[in-house]
Amino acid sequence: ARGDGAYIPYRDSKLTRLLQDSLGGNSYTTLIAAIHPRPADADESLTTLQFANRCRHVTTQPRVNYVDADPGSQARVIEQLQGEIA
């Protein structure tokens, strides 16, 4: 959140934008929440833990992207993809 107390929606936060490919994409994601026990940092630590808890509930279904090693097959795929964008 900003210093002026303005609310920033979850989808508009900078951290969410940085992590959007990992949180909703085709990958395994590990999140480390760094907090500090100092009383002056309690609000920031609580916000960090709340964000980490929300991330914990995000489910992804990562799958391995296989590449066909056959050069002829690769050439056909490339031609097909080039045809789609032409």
Secondary structure, DSSP 8 states (H G I E B T S, - for coil): --TT-----GGG-HHHHHHHHHHHSSS-----------GGGHHHHHHHHHHHHHHHT-------------HHHHHHHHHHHHHHH-
